[in-house]
Amino acid sequence: MTSLLNKLKPNIDSKNKKKRVGRGIASGTGKTCGRGHKGQKSRTGGKIQVGFEGGQMPLQRRLPKVGFSSRTNLLSMDIKYDRLSVIKEKEITIDILKKYKLIKSKIKKVKVIGPCTIKDKKTLKDISCTKSVSEFISK
């Protein structure tokens, strides 16, 4: 039993009839067309901006501006030197940190910070570090 598209019957509830306004008193939406009498909303093009409070200073302008999100912080990250104890290699690069899942894959800049409580020393390649970490590595 195949049904043809031109033989399908539409669901009665699937379509709402278009409201015909301004078609006489008997229709229920005649004369003022459901807009009431006078005022800004009754006129054509009488739209009110979102957040407009009738000339009062709007809420979004009364509240102070807060917060700032630096876009450079999305691509850079700090990591503690002690967390590098997991890595078996002596020379550490950003790719190795990504391999051990110490940093996210989108990170491009890494800075190693102290304290240095572990004993094994690592060499950092293309990774910046704090003064305390550089002193620990050079000793």
N, C-alpha and C positions, 0 to 999 in steps of 0.2 A: 504494500500500500504506500504509494508515493504521494506526497502532498505538493501541489504546485504553489508557488509564491502568490500567484494571482487568485488562488482559491482560498487562501488563508483569511480567517475572519479576525478583525482586530479585537483586542480585549477592550471591553467597555470602559474600564477604569484607567486605561493606559494614557488617554489624552484628556487634558482639561480644555474645556471650550474657552476661547478667547473672550475676555470681558469686553462687551461693546458699550462704551461710555458715550454720553451725550446723545442718547436716542429717545428722548422724551421722558416725562414724569413716570410713566408706568413701568419703565425698565428698572427703576430703583437707583440708577446711576445717570440720571438726566441732569440738565442744567449745570450744576457745579461739578459733575462727573466724579463724585466721591472725594473731592478735594476740600470740601467745606467752604466757608465764606471768607474772603479776603486773606491777607497775610502773605508772607514770603513763600510759603510752601504751596499756596494755591496758584501762584503765577507760573507761566512757562519759564523755564531756565532758572527757577527759584531754588537753587541748590545751596545747601549750607556745607561749608568745609568740615571735614572730619576734625573733631577736637575744638570747634569754634564754640565759645561760651558767651555769645552776645556782647562782645566788646570787653568782657572781663579777661584778665590775663590768663591764658589757657594753662592747664595743669602741666603740660609738657614743657612750658616755658617758666613756670613758677619753681619747679624742682631744680636743684643744682645738677650740673653736668658731672658725671662720675665715671671713672674707669678709663683705661687706655690699654689696648692690646697691641704690643709691638709685633710686627710681622716677622722681624728677624728672629724672635724667640721661637718661632715655629720650626726653624731649621737648625737651631743650636741647642746644646744641652751640656749641663755640668754632670760629672761623674766622680764619685769618691775613689781615691787611689786604692783603698782596701777592697773594693769590689773587683779589682783587676786580678785578685788572687785566684779566681776561677779559671782564668786563661792560662794555658800551658806554654804558649809561645813567649819568647823573650822580647821580641820586637812587636809592638802593638800599633795597629793602624785602625782607621775607622771601619774598614771592611771586616776586620777581625771582631771588633766590638759588635757589629751587626750580626755576625755569624753566631756569636755567643748570646745574642739577644739582650745585650746590656743597654743598647740604644735602639730606637725605632729606625725603620728602613729609610724614612725620608730625611733624617738628620744629616747635615753636611758639615757642621762645625762642632767640635767637642773640646771641652776644657776639663782637665783633671784637677781636682781640688783635694786638699788634705782632709784629715790627718793621715799620716803614714805609719800605721801600727804593724803592718806585715813586714817580714824580713826580706823576702825575695824582691830583687830589683828588676824593673822592666825598662826597656827603652821605648820612647814614644816617637812615632814617625807621623808628621803632619798633624800633630795634636798639641794644642797649647796647654800650659799648666801654670799653677800658681808658684809663687816664689818658694814656699815651703817644700813643695813637691820637687821642684828643680834642684834644690839644695840636697834633698834626700837622695835623689838619683845620682848627683855628682859626687857624693861622699863615697 
